[in-house]
Amino acid sequence: MLIVASKNQLNSVVRELYHHNVFHIEDFTGEEGDGYEGFTIGAPLSGAADLSTKILRIRSLENTYGINPEKTDENGQQACTSLEARIDSELSSIEANVEAQNAEQNGIEVKIREYEQRLIELEPFITFPVNLSLLHGYENFSVLAGHIPKDVELPVDAETFFDTGVPGNLLVAIIAKSSLDEATTFLSEQGLRLIPIPDMDCIASERIAWFTQEITRLTAEKEQIDERIKAQREEHEAFLVACDELLTAEVEQMEAPLRFATTEKTFVAEGWIPSESVDKITSGLQTATGGKVYVEELEFDPVNDTVPIEYDNPNFSKPSEILMDTYSRPGYSELDPTIFLSIIFPIFFGFILGDVAYGLVLLAVSYGLRKVVKGEAGKKLLVVLRNLSISSIIFGLLFSEFLGFPLPWAPIGINRHLNIGTNSSGHAPDVVLLLVLSAWIGILHITLGRLIHIRNASVRFRNHKSHRNKVILGQTGWIFVMWGLLLIIWSIAAIPLMPDLTALPQIVSGFNVAGILGTVMLLTGVAGIAQDNILELTELPTVLSHVLSYTRLAAVGLSSVAIAMVTNYIAIGLIIEPALNDLSLIGIVVIVFGIVVFLLGHTLNTVLGLVGGGLHSIRLHYVEFFTKFYLGGGKKYNPFGMIRRFTEE
């Protein structure tokens, strides 16, 4: 959208755009590529500097009080008009209180550090019974003090004090200055480490007790100040975050012209808005300026123009957008795969960590952390964790698993229980079925990725038919290669959970109809890939490797079950049960130890399951799935405006 108006309408246009919060401004740089010859970058509206100064003052107070607006709960919105009146009257008094308390707090901290340093200097002399002032001020004598491995007899006349009551021992020696060099050399050879003698008029032990008492008193005073600051934070938090939001909004509006192209009398604003908001924005601008504005909806190239992207997903998929942004935001002309990620990612996770107890623990964590995590990104991750937990519980019910123990019913479809210790059921896990099912998941997932690539190419290159057809043939070729190989394999070997085509009559060279059809599909697919890009043929081995990569779903899941069952066997079978058979005081200690082993083992397994299940599941999307169709690189849609949390106009 292009907006042109005279300079005297600038304020009205800016406020209207900010109010609607849908206009993504394309910054004007003043360079030749901007397309506005003779235009310059605009200047901020008057008053922006003063408001910026106020924001700095408010954020300094927020920093002092430890206030983070992103983590502050919303407790009602304050009216902007009343808030503006309070800023000038209340801000100075809050700053004065903070400054006085900071000065008092800093003074106490300086004294505490000073007294702690004095303690460090005095501690080596804690057993020295004489006033330390007697170790200073002599004209003909020098005093040495230090730590020495053992008592020694000096080769010169000296008065010495030796005590082993301090770490490293203490030696104090009063030596005539004429013999100082000889004594110093001797003591150095005996391992003396000199220490400074405090210049204080006191007995060390008495002054140490006084300093310790003073540090305790000052620490208590500092804690009282901290409590006062905490009380003031609770009193002023809502006011400060509302002021921050209000002034930030005003500064953003005043600095908006820095992103516009201007002349002496006019300005031009260019940007992006959702198509459904065009009429609303146009009408609003016409009203705000009294019809003195020109608005035009510009054409754009969805392939070559960098269009800002705003997600448009159903509510259940919105939390997964943070996982998409971690990888890359989708481009304008490609399908947003967030909805697939939001559905398939939890399924993969549950397939790996299919245990009711672990799922319940993670579900409790996802709800418990809501009181701690305040940021939007953190809240989205907690919702993702909640969905993963629910999936883990559902698969745990299907797999009949609870902390590695079987539930009262048999596993539905596939058994993952291992024959470990006393939990041996006589029926080994269905490893082959798990691996084949994982491979099926990979086949379907990768096929979906190739089909999405075909869809994206149809949209992206709809005006370039020859290139579009090449890409579509190439992606169809990849699908043909994979399914052709599958037909060949199915015609040769019978595999559980897969079609058995071995019984079909052989026609040529041991190949039956399925094998011949698979061979034709394979060769046709190779030809399709080659006509798109012959270098892509070097990637043919990935057809199998990427499918086999999905078997990690079975492998990591079985490892989690194994760890759970081994933990149960060690904690219960080897520690607790033998102790119960011969119960005694030592047996009770052993039982407690077994319970600790049980809890620790399952806690670590829960963490491993969360990390391993999450990383492997998301990796299959990022590496095996997205690489089949996803370009990404989309620019985030960042509308000019603000979603107000603490203020209302």
TORNU-181357 format. One record per residue (C-alpha): residue in one letter; x, y, z. Coordinates in Angstrom, 2 decimals. Each point is the difference from the previous one (the first is absolute). Layout:
BEGIN
res_X_Y_Z
A_X_Y_Z
...
This chain:
BEGIN
res_X_Y_Z
M_0.00_0.00_0.00
L_1.18_3.52_-0.87
I_-1.03_3.00_2.11
V_0.69_3.59_-1.11
A_-1.04_3.12_1.91
S_1.18_3.51_0.86
K_2.30_0.61_2.95
N_-2.76_1.60_2.07
Q_-1.87_-3.34_-0.07
L_3.03_-1.98_1.17
N_-1.04_-0.24_3.65
S_-3.55_-1.08_-0.87
V_1.21_-2.71_-2.41
V_2.57_-1.35_2.46
R_-2.49_-0.22_2.85
E_-2.61_-1.70_-2.20
L_2.48_-2.59_-1.26
Y_1.27_-0.66_3.51
H_-3.54_-0.38_1.32
H_-0.92_-2.71_-2.53
N_3.27_-1.91_0.56
V_0.03_-1.73_-3.41
F_2.33_2.14_-2.13
H_3.46_-1.56_-0.50
I_2.20_2.93_-1.04
E_2.58_-0.44_-2.73
D_2.84_2.20_1.25
F_1.13_2.78_-2.34
T_3.81_0.12_-0.10
G_0.50_2.90_-2.37
E_1.88_-2.23_-2.43
E_-0.60_-0.15_-3.74
G_-1.75_-3.35_0.19
D_-2.83_1.45_2.09
G_-1.49_1.57_-3.13
Y_-0.71_3.47_1.41
E_2.41_2.39_-1.66
G_0.33_3.31_1.80
F_-1.48_-1.32_3.25
T_1.88_-0.10_3.30
I_-0.48_-1.84_3.27
G_-2.48_1.75_2.26
A_0.70_1.52_3.40
P_-1.65_-1.09_3.24
L_-2.94_1.97_1.32
S_0.75_2.60_2.66
G_0.21_-1.25_3.57
A_1.53_-3.41_-0.82
A_3.26_0.82_1.82
D_-1.79_0.98_3.22
L_-2.09_-3.17_-0.06
S_3.10_-2.13_-0.64
T_1.58_1.55_3.11
K_-3.07_-0.92_2.06
I_0.10_-3.56_-1.32
L_3.64_-0.29_1.08
R_-0.96_1.22_3.48
I_-2.86_-2.49_0.23
R_2.07_-2.92_-1.24
S_2.73_0.90_2.46
L_-2.59_-0.29_2.78
E_-1.25_-3.31_-1.46
N_3.56_-1.30_-0.01
T_0.51_1.10_3.62
Y_-3.18_-1.73_1.11
G_0.67_-3.05_-2.21
I_-3.17_0.54_-2.04
N_-0.33_-1.65_-3.41
P_-3.15_1.13_-1.87
E_-0.02_-3.23_-2.03
K_-0.26_-2.01_3.21
T_-2.44_2.29_1.78
D_-3.55_-1.25_0.42
E_-2.79_2.06_-1.51
N_-2.21_1.38_2.75
G_-2.28_2.37_-1.86
Q_0.80_2.80_-2.44
Q_0.55_3.60_1.06
A_-1.41_2.95_-1.95
C_2.66_1.85_-1.98
T_-1.33_3.47_0.90
S_0.19_-0.54_3.77
L_3.33_-1.76_-0.34
E_1.57_2.94_-1.84
A_-1.03_2.33_2.82
R_1.53_-2.31_2.63
I_3.36_-0.41_-1.72
D_1.24_3.53_0.73
S_-1.38_0.07_3.54
E_1.09_-3.46_1.19
L_3.14_-0.89_-1.97
S_2.29_2.47_1.82
S_-1.07_-1.15_3.47
I_0.55_-3.66_-0.91
E_3.46_0.86_-1.35
A_0.84_1.94_3.19
N_-0.97_-2.99_2.19
V_1.98_-2.39_-2.17
E_3.03_2.29_0.01
A_-0.06_0.31_3.81
Q_-0.40_-3.73_0.48
N_2.73_-0.78_-2.53
A_2.37_2.40_1.77
E_-0.76_-1.61_3.36
Q_0.33_-3.48_-1.45
N_3.27_0.83_-1.77
G_1.42_1.50_3.19
I_-0.81_-3.17_1.91
E_1.49_-2.20_-2.72
V_3.21_2.06_0.03
K_0.29_-0.42_3.77
I_-0.67_-3.74_-0.20
R_2.71_-0.43_-2.65
E_2.41_2.10_2.08
Y_-0.67_-2.04_3.16
E_0.31_-3.28_-1.93
Q_3.39_1.12_-1.29
R_1.06_0.90_3.56
L_-1.05_-3.47_1.15
I_2.17_-1.57_-2.70
E_2.98_2.07_1.23
L_-0.63_-0.82_3.69
E_-0.81_-3.73_-0.20
P_3.68_-1.16_-0.14
F_0.57_1.83_3.33
I_-3.06_-1.33_1.84
T_2.17_-1.89_2.49
F_2.51_2.83_0.46
P_-0.65_1.22_3.58
V_1.67_3.43_-0.25
N_-1.34_3.31_-1.31
L_0.95_0.28_-3.66
S_1.11_3.62_0.46
L_3.08_-1.34_1.83
L_1.20_-1.50_-3.29
H_0.43_3.44_-1.61
G_2.04_3.19_0.55
Y_3.50_-1.23_0.90
E_3.14_1.82_-1.24
N_2.59_-2.72_0.64
F_-2.15_-3.10_-0.37
S_-2.05_-1.60_-2.74
V_-2.94_-2.34_0.44
L_-0.61_-2.95_-2.33
A_-3.19_-2.08_-0.06
G_-0.98_-2.93_-2.14
H_-0.92_-3.63_-0.42
I_2.72_-2.64_0.42
P_-0.16_-3.80_-0.04
K_1.56_-0.42_3.47
D_1.59_1.90_2.86
V_3.65_0.95_-0.55
E_2.80_1.54_1.99
L_1.35_3.11_-1.69
P_3.80_0.35_-0.41
V_-0.21_3.58_1.35
D_-1.31_1.56_3.18
A_-3.77_0.41_-0.26
E_-3.24_-0.07_1.93
T_-2.36_-2.53_-1.63
F_-3.57_-1.20_0.34
F_-1.04_-3.30_-1.61
D_-3.47_-1.55_0.04
T_-1.58_-2.93_-1.82
G_-3.59_1.15_0.63
V_-0.44_1.54_-3.44
P_0.23_-1.63_-3.43
G_3.65_-0.01_-1.12
N_1.20_0.90_3.55
L_0.93_3.53_1.07
L_3.48_1.38_0.65
V_0.59_3.54_1.27
A_3.64_1.08_0.41
I_1.47_3.30_1.30
I_3.50_0.34_-1.43
A_2.66_2.69_0.14
K_0.24_1.80_-3.30
S_3.70_-0.78_-0.19
S_-0.84_-3.74_-0.09
L_-3.10_0.29_-2.19
D_1.58_-1.20_-3.26
E_1.54_-3.10_1.63
A_-3.24_-0.85_1.76
T_-2.11_0.54_-3.12
T_2.24_-2.27_-2.07
F_-0.13_-2.73_2.63
L_-3.77_0.16_0.42
S_-0.52_-0.04_-3.75
E_2.02_-3.21_-0.20
Q_-2.21_-1.47_2.73
G_-3.15_0.70_-2.08
L_-1.25_3.20_1.60
R_-2.81_1.76_-1.93
L_-0.16_3.58_1.16
I_-3.36_1.58_0.81
P_-0.76_3.69_0.65
I_-0.41_1.07_3.61
P_-3.28_1.96_0.44
D_0.58_3.61_1.06
M_-2.59_-0.09_2.77
D_-0.03_0.82_3.69
C_-1.72_-3.16_1.20
I_0.29_-3.62_1.00
A_-0.84_-2.01_-3.14
S_-2.50_-2.41_1.58
E_-1.97_2.81_1.62
R_-0.15_2.08_-3.18
I_-0.97_-3.08_-2.08
A_-2.98_-0.54_2.32
W_-0.99_3.68_-0.37
F_0.29_-0.03_-3.80
T_-2.02_-3.22_-0.19
Q_-2.73_1.52_2.16
E_-0.05_3.17_-2.11
I_-0.23_-1.97_-3.26
T_-2.98_-1.88_1.43
R_-1.68_3.26_1.04
L_0.67_1.69_-3.35
T_-1.25_-3.04_-1.90
A_-3.24_0.15_1.96
E_-0.33_3.71_-0.84
K_0.59_-0.76_-3.66
E_-2.69_-2.67_0.08
Q_-2.42_2.52_1.49
I_0.75_2.39_-2.86
D_-0.53_-2.85_-2.46
E_-3.40_-0.64_1.57
R_-0.91_3.68_-0.33
I_1.07_-0.06_-3.65
K_-2.04_-3.15_-0.54
A_-3.06_1.66_1.56
Q_0.49_3.07_-2.18
R_0.33_-2.23_-3.06
E_-3.39_-1.54_0.72
E_-1.42_3.50_0.52
H_1.42_1.56_-3.18
E_0.29_-2.96_-2.43
A_-3.38_0.49_-1.70
F_0.65_3.75_-0.34
L_3.51_-0.38_-1.44
V_-0.84_-2.67_-2.60
A_-3.02_2.03_-1.10
C_2.18_3.12_-0.33
D_2.57_-2.00_-1.94
E_-2.67_-1.25_-2.42
L_-1.62_3.42_-0.39
L_3.21_1.92_-0.65
T_1.41_-2.72_-2.25
A_-3.14_0.24_-2.15
E_0.29_3.80_-0.17
V_3.71_-0.09_-0.88
E_-0.60_-2.60_-2.71
Q_-2.63_2.27_-1.53
M_2.23_3.08_0.20
E_2.93_-1.84_-1.57
A_-2.09_-1.57_-2.79
P_0.90_2.78_-2.49
L_3.60_-1.25_0.14
R_-1.30_-2.90_-2.10
F_-1.92_2.15_-2.51
A_1.10_1.73_-3.20
T_-0.57_3.76_0.22
T_0.33_3.24_-1.91
E_-0.48_3.51_1.29
K_-3.79_-0.27_-0.12
T_-0.94_-3.69_-0.38
F_0.83_-3.45_1.29
V_-0.36_-3.52_-1.35
A_-0.54_-3.12_2.10
E_0.26_-3.40_-1.65
G_-0.74_-3.29_1.68
W_-1.93_-3.24_0.21
I_-3.39_-0.72_1.51
P_-2.27_-3.07_-0.07
S_-2.36_0.16_-2.98
E_-3.06_-0.16_2.25
S_1.14_3.21_1.78
V_0.37_2.17_-3.13
D_-3.50_1.49_0.07
K_0.11_0.58_3.75
I_3.37_1.80_-0.15
T_-0.99_2.07_-3.03
S_-3.23_1.10_1.65
G_1.80_0.81_3.27
L_2.65_2.11_-1.73
Q_-2.60_1.89_-2.00
T_-1.90_0.81_3.17
A_3.10_0.95_2.03
T_1.29_2.41_-2.68
G_-3.32_1.34_-1.21
G_0.52_-1.65_-3.38
K_3.41_1.65_-0.50
V_1.94_-3.20_-0.63
Y_0.77_-2.19_-3.02
V_-0.10_-3.76_0.56
E_0.81_-2.57_-2.68
E_0.13_-3.77_0.13
L_3.19_-1.00_-1.85
E_0.64_-3.16_-2.00
F_2.83_-2.27_1.13
D_1.88_-3.06_-1.18
P_-0.63_-2.84_2.48
V_3.15_-1.79_-1.18
N_2.62_2.73_-0.12
D_-1.36_2.53_2.48
T_0.80_-0.59_3.65
V_-3.46_-0.09_1.48
P_-0.26_0.11_3.82
I_-1.65_-3.12_1.36
E_-2.62_-0.25_2.72
Y_-1.03_-3.50_1.05
D_-3.64_-0.93_-0.56
N_-0.47_-3.27_1.83
P_-2.82_-1.46_2.09
N_0.35_0.53_3.74
F_1.29_-3.50_0.72
S_2.90_0.54_-2.43
K_1.08_3.47_1.18
P_2.39_-1.22_2.75
S_1.96_-1.99_-2.60
E_0.79_3.23_-1.85
I_2.92_0.51_2.34
L_1.50_-3.27_-1.29
M_-0.47_1.24_-3.56
D_1.72_3.30_0.78
T_2.90_-1.95_1.51
Y_0.49_-1.55_-3.43
S_-1.20_2.82_-2.28
R_-3.22_1.86_-0.69
P_-1.72_-1.19_-3.24
G_0.14_2.06_-3.17
Y_-3.09_1.66_-1.43
S_-0.51_-2.42_-2.89
E_0.55_-3.26_1.91
L_-2.29_-2.05_2.18
D_0.37_0.65_3.72
P_0.78_-3.44_1.51
T_-0.74_1.07_3.59
I_-3.24_-1.97_0.12
F_1.81_-3.20_-1.07
L_2.71_0.62_2.59
S_-2.55_0.62_2.76
I_-1.70_-3.34_-0.70
I_2.87_-2.30_-0.97
F_2.64_1.20_2.48
P_-2.02_-1.08_3.08
I_-0.77_-3.34_-1.69
F_3.71_-0.66_-0.53
F_0.73_1.00_3.60
G_-2.73_-2.23_1.40
F_1.21_-2.90_-2.13
I_3.44_0.38_1.61
L_-0.99_0.81_3.61
G_-3.23_-1.97_0.19
D_-0.28_-0.33_3.77
V_-2.98_1.16_2.06
A_2.05_0.96_3.07
Y_2.62_1.97_-1.91
G_-2.76_1.76_-1.90
L_-1.77_0.94_3.25
V_3.25_1.36_1.47
L_0.67_2.15_-3.08
L_-3.64_1.13_-0.02
A_0.34_1.13_3.62
V_3.25_1.82_-0.87
S_-1.65_1.77_-2.94
Y_-2.74_1.35_2.28
G_2.25_0.65_2.99
L_2.44_2.16_-1.95
R_-2.79_2.32_-1.16
K_0.36_1.91_3.27
V_3.70_0.54_-0.69
V_0.15_0.47_-3.76
K_-1.50_3.34_-1.04
G_1.32_0.71_-3.52
E_-2.11_-0.78_-3.06
A_2.63_-2.34_-1.47
G_0.31_-1.90_3.27
K_-3.76_-0.37_0.30
K_-0.18_-1.42_-3.53
L_2.70_-2.54_0.83
L_-1.94_-1.07_3.08
V_-3.10_-0.58_-2.14
V_2.14_-2.08_-2.39
L_1.28_-1.97_3.02
R_-3.58_-0.52_1.14
N_-0.94_-1.43_-3.40
L_3.06_-2.27_0.03
S_-0.95_-1.21_3.48
I_-3.55_-0.84_-1.05
S_1.33_-1.92_-2.99
S_2.39_-1.90_2.28
I_-2.91_-0.97_2.28
I_-2.13_-1.19_-2.94
F_2.80_-2.13_-1.43
G_0.78_-1.26_3.52
L_-3.56_-1.30_0.22
L_0.39_-1.69_-3.39
F_3.40_-1.47_0.89
S_-1.22_-0.89_3.54
E_2.96_1.69_1.71
F_0.25_1.73_3.36
L_3.55_0.66_1.26
G_1.06_-3.09_-1.92
F_-2.68_-2.16_1.68
P_-2.83_-1.51_-2.06
L_-3.49_1.34_0.56
P_-2.86_-2.44_0.74
W_-0.68_-0.49_-3.71
A_2.14_-1.35_-2.82
P_1.69_2.40_-2.44
I_-2.33_0.96_-2.83
G_1.56_-0.95_-3.33
I_3.71_0.05_0.84
N_1.87_-1.17_3.10
R_3.07_1.94_1.20
H_0.55_-1.83_3.31
L_3.42_-1.61_0.36
N_0.90_-3.23_1.80
I_1.98_1.60_2.82
G_0.22_-1.45_3.51
T_-3.17_-1.09_1.74
N_-2.14_1.96_-2.47
S_0.66_-2.57_-2.70
S_-3.26_-0.79_-1.77
G_1.30_-2.62_-2.37
H_-0.95_2.14_-2.98
A_2.86_2.04_-1.42
P_-0.69_3.47_-1.37
D_-1.30_0.26_-3.54
V_3.22_1.57_-1.26
V_-0.60_-0.86_-3.64
L_-3.53_1.40_0.07
L_1.25_3.18_1.69
L_2.72_0.48_-2.60
V_-2.37_-0.65_-2.90
L_-2.59_2.37_1.45
S_2.71_2.65_0.40
A_1.00_-0.52_-3.62
W_-3.64_0.40_-1.09
I_-0.14_3.29_1.90
G_3.11_1.12_-1.86
I_-1.38_-1.04_-3.38
L_-3.24_1.90_0.49
H_1.68_3.01_1.58
I_2.53_0.36_-2.82
T_-2.68_-0.54_-2.64
L_-2.03_2.78_1.60
G_3.06_2.26_-0.18
R_0.44_-0.69_-3.74
L_-3.70_0.66_-0.66
I_0.24_3.32_1.84
H_3.01_0.87_-2.17
I_-2.12_-0.63_-3.09
R_-2.71_2.27_1.39
N_2.53_2.75_0.84
A_1.54_-0.19_-3.47
S_-3.44_0.28_-1.59
V_-0.61_3.24_1.90
R_3.50_1.45_-0.05
F_0.66_-0.52_-3.70
R_-3.52_0.33_-1.40
N_1.27_2.72_-2.34
H_3.01_-2.09_-1.07
K_-1.60_-3.15_-1.35
S_3.14_-1.65_-1.36
H_1.86_0.28_3.30
R_-3.12_-0.96_1.94
N_-0.41_-3.17_-2.07
K_3.66_-0.93_0.49
V_-0.28_0.32_3.75
I_-3.27_-1.93_0.12
L_1.48_-2.80_-2.13
G_3.08_-0.07_2.21
Q_-2.00_-0.33_3.21
T_-2.32_-2.57_-1.60
G_3.16_-1.85_-1.00
W_1.11_-0.16_3.64
I_-3.37_-1.45_0.96
F_0.21_-2.54_-2.83
V_3.53_-1.05_1.03
M_-1.01_-0.62_3.61
W_-3.23_-1.84_-0.73
G_1.62_-1.88_-2.90
L_2.68_-1.30_2.37
L_-2.72_-1.01_2.44
L_-1.85_-1.96_-2.70
I_3.21_-1.79_-0.94
I_0.69_-0.86_3.66
W_-3.58_-1.18_0.57
S_0.20_-2.21_-3.09
I_3.16_-1.67_1.36
A_-0.58_-0.32_3.76
A_-2.99_-0.27_2.32
I_0.25_2.68_2.70
P_-2.42_0.31_2.94
L_-2.48_2.89_-0.21
M_0.84_0.44_-3.68
P_-1.65_-1.39_-3.14
D_1.15_-3.52_-0.88
L_0.41_-0.04_-3.79
T_2.33_-2.99_-0.16
A_-2.81_-2.36_-1.03
L_-0.68_1.81_-3.27
P_1.02_-2.05_-3.08
Q_3.50_0.65_-1.33
I_0.20_1.44_-3.50
V_3.55_1.05_-0.93
S_3.34_-0.98_1.59
G_-1.58_-0.92_3.31
F_-1.98_3.25_0.18
N_-3.74_-0.10_0.48
V_-2.46_2.71_-0.98
A_0.70_2.04_3.12
G_3.76_-0.23_-0.52
I_-0.27_1.07_-3.65
L_-2.33_2.88_0.91
G_2.41_1.05_2.75
T_2.94_-0.10_-2.43
V_-1.90_2.13_-2.51
M_-0.92_2.48_2.72
L_3.61_0.09_1.21
L_1.43_0.70_-3.46
T_-2.73_2.53_-0.77
G_0.68_1.73_3.29
V_3.74_0.18_-0.69
A_-0.74_1.57_-3.40
G_-2.34_2.54_1.64
I_2.64_0.96_2.57
A_2.69_0.31_-2.66
Q_-2.02_2.35_-2.22
D_-0.46_2.34_2.97
N_3.61_-0.10_1.19
I_2.38_-2.79_-0.95
L_2.14_0.69_3.07
E_-2.95_-1.08_2.15
L_0.69_-3.58_-1.06
T_2.90_-0.04_2.46
E_-2.64_0.21_2.74
L_-1.76_-3.23_-1.04
P_1.40_-1.97_2.99
T_-1.89_2.34_2.31
V_-3.25_-1.61_-1.16
L_0.83_-2.93_2.25
S_2.09_1.76_2.64
H_-2.66_2.58_0.77
V_-2.70_-2.66_0.33
L_2.24_-2.09_2.25
S_0.71_3.09_2.08
Y_-3.56_-0.24_1.29
T_0.81_-3.31_1.68
R_1.51_2.14_2.77
L_-3.61_0.32_1.19
A_0.05_-3.70_0.89
A_3.62_-0.14_1.18
V_-0.14_2.99_2.34
G_-3.38_-1.13_1.31
L_1.29_-3.48_0.82
S_3.05_1.47_1.73
S_-2.30_2.04_2.24
V_-1.99_-3.14_0.87
A_3.23_-1.89_0.70
I_1.29_2.68_2.37
A_-3.33_0.04_1.86
M_-0.08_-3.78_0.39
V_3.67_-0.22_1.02
T_-0.62_2.69_2.61
N_-2.93_-2.02_1.37
Y_2.03_-3.21_0.05
I_2.96_1.57_1.83
A_-2.04_2.06_2.46
I_-2.70_-2.56_0.77
G_1.28_-3.41_-1.07
L_3.59_0.36_1.26
I_-0.32_2.49_2.87
I_-3.48_0.37_1.50
E_-1.42_-3.54_-0.26
P_3.02_-1.77_1.59
A_-0.07_2.56_2.82
L_-3.72_-0.63_0.59
N_0.66_-3.72_0.38
D_2.38_0.67_2.92
L_-1.36_3.21_1.52
S_2.30_1.68_2.52
L_1.45_3.42_0.74
I_2.58_-0.49_-2.76
G_-2.75_-1.36_-2.23
I_-2.02_3.21_0.48
V_3.04_2.04_-1.04
V_0.40_-2.22_-3.05
I_-3.69_0.43_-0.88
V_0.34_3.78_0.22
F_3.06_-0.22_-2.23
G_-1.98_-2.11_-2.48
I_-2.78_2.59_-0.05
V_2.58_2.72_-0.71
V_1.42_-2.09_-2.85
F_-3.52_-0.54_-1.35
L_-0.91_3.70_0.09
L_3.36_1.17_-1.32
G_-0.01_-2.50_-2.85
H_-3.48_0.92_-1.18
T_0.69_3.71_0.40
L_3.05_-0.27_-2.23
N_-1.93_-2.15_-2.46
T_-2.76_2.62_-0.12
V_2.55_2.68_-0.80
L_1.67_-2.22_-2.61
G_-3.38_-0.82_-1.48
L_-0.93_3.68_-0.24
V_3.32_1.00_-1.55
G_0.42_-3.06_-2.22
G_-3.63_-0.22_-1.04
G_-0.18_3.71_-0.70
L_3.28_0.32_-1.88
H_-0.45_-3.11_-2.14
S_-3.60_0.87_-0.83
I_0.78_3.57_-1.00
R_3.09_-1.15_-1.90
L_-2.13_-2.22_-2.21
H_-2.01_3.09_-0.91
Y_2.93_2.36_-0.49
V_2.29_-2.40_-1.89
E_-2.08_-2.74_-1.64
F_-3.31_1.85_-0.54
F_0.67_3.71_-0.54
T_2.93_-0.60_-2.34
K_-2.40_-1.58_-2.48
F_-1.97_3.18_-0.63
Y_0.74_2.85_2.37
L_1.92_3.15_-0.98
G_-0.95_2.29_2.89
G_1.81_3.30_0.34
G_-3.23_1.92_0.52
K_0.13_3.43_1.64
K_-2.02_0.38_3.17
Y_-3.10_2.15_-0.32
N_0.63_2.82_2.48
P_-2.91_2.47_-0.13
F_0.40_3.61_1.04
G_-1.85_0.11_3.28
M_-0.24_-1.78_3.30
I_-2.21_-2.56_1.65
R_-0.72_1.85_3.23
R_0.16_-2.01_3.21
F_0.12_2.65_2.71
T_-1.57_3.11_-1.55
E_-3.12_0.95_-1.94
E_-0.65_3.04_-2.15
